Structure formats: C-alpha cells, structure tokens
Amino acid sequence: KAGVTQTPRYLIKTRGQQVTLSCSPISGHRSVSWYQQTPGQGLQFLFEYFSETQRNKGNFPGRFSGRQFSNSRSEMNVSTLELGDSALYLCASSLDRGTEETQYFGPGTRLLVL
Amino acid sequence: DQQVKQNSPSLSVQEGRISILNCDYTNSMFDYFLWYKKYPAEGPTFLISISSIKDKNEDGRFTVFLNKSAKHLSLHIVPSQPGDSAVYFCAAKDYGGSQGNLIFGKGTKLSVKP
C-alpha cells in the first residue's frame, strides 16, 4: 500500500507571497492532519480534517488554512508568507480518529521563505 | 507550556548495547502514546505505541514502558544498531480533549556507534 505523499517536496517563496501544499493520504484513510516542524518549536499541530470537515485546529494565525476533498486528499495554504513560516510541513493520515489510531506521516514539504 | 518533554537532546550508545530514551508528560488526560523515528529530510516513521491502560508494549527490539503515576514513558532499544541513529520523538494524544491531534516532544538524537 502506498504511503502518504506530499507535493512539492521543496519550495522557495518570498515574503508576502502565498503557497499551497498538497497531501495524498494512505488509501482508505479519512483523517488528515498537518504539522509544522521548526528547529525551535519542534513539531506543532496545525489542523485536522476528517470527511472534508475541519475537526480540530492548532494555535496558528488565520493565514494558515486548509481543506479536504471528497477523495480525502488535502491541501494547506499559507497566505502573506513571513520569514518565520520557513519550516518542514508534514502531513499525516489515519483511518479515523479513534483513541488508538496511529498517524502515518508523509515525507514533508520543505518551505523556505526569503 | 510544554506538555510533552524529552529532556535529553542527544544520546550516544555503543552498538549492541541498550538505548533508553525518556519522555515526561504533564497532562494526565493523555490516553495514547507513540514513538516516532525521524531521519533528516524525511517524515517521522511510526515505531511503537502504548495505550494508557497498559504499562508495557514490546515489538521486536523496541519496548515502550509507561509509568502513569510518574507521568513518564521510556523507549528501550535492544540491541542498538547503527541504523537506529536518528531523532526519536515521543508523542501523546488526548482523544477526548484535543480530538486526536498529537502533541510532540522536541526529540532526542540517538547516535549508535559501531
């Protein structure tokens, strides 16, 4: 079974631009979560989508948004990019949101904001 | 306030010996704990998990121990191999409260020397 895929793998943008990242979950997985990893803050939860609905959101500004399509694929968008948005953005999928459900991660998208 | 803490940023172990990675948490509502391994430029790879109703879970060379009263868990790797060299993240989930997103520690870099 194919794993979680993320595109693009690397991205360079300038301040003020916007960016859209894509995530395709493992086949059959309906929950998709997004995380941001930075050297200083570690892995931080952005938001989770389940059946096209945002079910949970982390403590990030409104510039960070996402959506999920009917095939469970998800996109996240960051508008008005800031230097501090440079990070590794990770997507994780799971079957559902049960207590003992394990999340499986994609390889990430490395975003550099200049 | 950091709810999941990995107090050792790095650990060096000789090949064949035991590696013990530690993790402390503050939220008594956490009901599921996971360990992930991460290589540079890759997404985290799931290793092993444990439910809060258990105190030990074993999978091959990997064993996770949970001490709920101390709010402490540890990952034991026996025997350690050079290929185990990576950053290890402890993560916790409070299904009822945070609706399933993972809260990560900042990681411990394990180096296994031949």
Interface residues (C-beta under 8 A of the other chain):
Chain A: V4 Q6 S31 S33 Y35 G42 L43 Q44 F45 E48 R55 N56 G58 L90 A92 R97 G98 T99 E100 E101 T102 Q103 Y104 F105 G106 P107 G108 R110
Chain B: D31 Y32 L34 Y36 A41 E42 G43 P44 T45 F46 S49 S51 F89 A91 K93 Y95 S98 Q99 G100 N101 L102 I103 F104 G105 K106 G107
